[in-house]
Amino acid sequence: MEHRILITVAQDEIAPRFDLTTEVLLVTLSENDDLIARKSFLLAHASGDELCDLALSRDMGVIVCGAIEDEYYHYLRWKRIEVIDSVMGPVEEVISCLVQGKLKTGDILYQRTREKE
């Protein structure tokens, strides 16, 4: 069974807030977690309600986002959509973790660089 995932995006990173997102990436993974498809969407304006409608109309099973208000979180869970929230980092890192089956709520995926002393 395929996994359909909606990822909130802001400049190649996870958007900090669900309800202020104007760009999303729709990703489809195979049963074996291979990336099958990806499609970007730009929304006319930020709206948590419209994001919820988009997720439902596109039959998404998972949403990956930064912060999300309880109202949207509970509504999506009630609609049986898994919400992986409080995620921070580059979208490509998020997709990599999704493919590996390792992404979880609260993940911070920025690579730390050490300054030379």
C-alpha positions as CSV (number, residue, x, y, z in Angstrom):
1,M,0.0,0.0,0.0
2,E,1.3,3.4,-0.9
3,H,2.0,6.1,1.7
4,R,0.8,9.6,0.7
5,I,2.5,12.4,2.6
6,L,1.9,16.1,2.7
7,I,4.9,18.2,3.8
8,T,4.6,21.9,4.7
9,V,7.4,23.9,3.1
10,A,9.0,27.3,3.5
11,Q,12.1,28.0,1.3
12,D,13.3,24.4,1.1
13,E,12.7,23.8,4.9
14,I,9.8,22.6,6.9
15,A,7.4,25.5,7.4
16,P,7.5,26.8,11.0
17,R,3.7,26.9,11.4
18,F,1.0,24.8,9.7
19,D,-1.6,27.5,9.5
20,L,0.9,30.0,7.9
21,T,2.1,27.7,5.1
22,T,1.7,28.7,1.5
23,E,3.7,25.9,-0.1
24,V,3.4,22.1,0.3
25,L,5.1,19.1,-1.1
26,L,3.0,16.0,-1.8
27,V,5.1,12.8,-1.7
28,T,4.1,9.2,-2.5
29,L,6.1,6.3,-1.1
30,S,5.7,2.7,-2.1
31,E,5.1,-0.2,0.3
32,N,8.9,-0.6,0.5
33,D,9.3,3.2,1.2
34,D,10.7,3.9,-2.2
35,L,9.9,7.5,-3.5
36,I,7.4,7.1,-6.3
37,A,6.3,10.7,-6.8
38,R,6.6,14.3,-5.6
39,K,4.6,17.3,-6.5
40,S,4.8,20.9,-5.2
41,F,1.7,23.1,-4.6
42,L,1.6,26.8,-4.0
43,L,-1.5,28.1,-2.2
44,A,-3.1,31.4,-2.9
45,H,-2.9,32.3,0.8
46,A,-2.1,30.7,4.1
47,S,-5.0,28.8,5.7
48,G,-5.0,25.9,8.0
49,D,-8.5,25.0,6.9
50,E,-7.5,24.9,3.3
51,L,-4.5,22.7,4.1
52,C,-6.8,20.3,5.9
53,D,-9.1,20.2,2.9
54,L,-6.2,19.6,0.6
55,A,-4.9,16.7,2.7
56,L,-8.4,15.1,2.7
57,S,-9.1,15.7,-1.0
58,R,-5.7,14.2,-2.0
59,D,-6.2,11.2,0.4
60,M,-3.1,12.0,2.4
61,G,-2.2,9.5,5.2
62,V,0.5,11.6,6.9
63,I,1.2,15.3,7.4
64,V,4.7,16.5,8.3
65,C,4.8,20.0,9.7
66,G,6.4,22.3,12.2
67,A,4.1,23.8,14.9
68,I,0.4,23.0,14.5
69,E,-2.5,24.3,16.6
70,D,-4.4,21.7,18.6
71,E,-7.6,22.4,16.6
72,Y,-6.0,21.3,13.4
73,Y,-4.1,18.5,15.0
74,H,-7.1,16.9,16.6
75,Y,-9.2,17.4,13.4
76,L,-6.6,15.6,11.3
77,R,-6.2,12.8,13.8
78,W,-10.0,12.4,13.9
79,K,-9.9,12.1,10.1
80,R,-7.3,9.3,10.6
81,I,-4.4,11.3,9.2
82,E,-1.1,10.8,11.1
83,V,0.5,14.1,12.1
84,I,4.3,14.2,12.5
85,D,4.7,17.7,14.0
86,S,7.4,19.9,15.6
87,V,9.8,18.8,12.8
88,M,12.5,21.3,11.8
89,G,15.1,21.0,9.0
90,P,15.6,20.9,5.3
91,V,12.9,19.2,3.2
92,E,15.4,16.8,1.5
93,E,16.5,15.6,5.0
94,V,12.9,15.0,5.9
95,I,12.2,13.0,2.8
96,S,15.4,11.0,3.4
97,C,14.2,10.2,6.9
98,L,10.7,9.3,5.6
99,V,12.2,6.9,3.1
100,Q,14.2,5.3,5.8
101,G,11.2,5.1,8.1
102,K,13.0,7.1,10.8
103,L,11.1,10.4,10.9
104,K,9.3,11.1,14.2
105,T,7.6,14.0,16.0
106,G,10.0,16.6,17.3
107,D,12.9,15.7,15.0
108,I,15.4,18.5,14.4
109,L,17.3,17.6,11.2
110,Y,19.8,20.5,10.8
111,Q,23.4,19.3,10.4
112,R,25.6,20.8,13.0
113,T,28.9,22.2,11.7
114,R,31.9,22.8,14.0
115,E,33.8,25.9,13.7
116,K,37.6,25.5,13.3
117,E,39.4,26.7,16.3
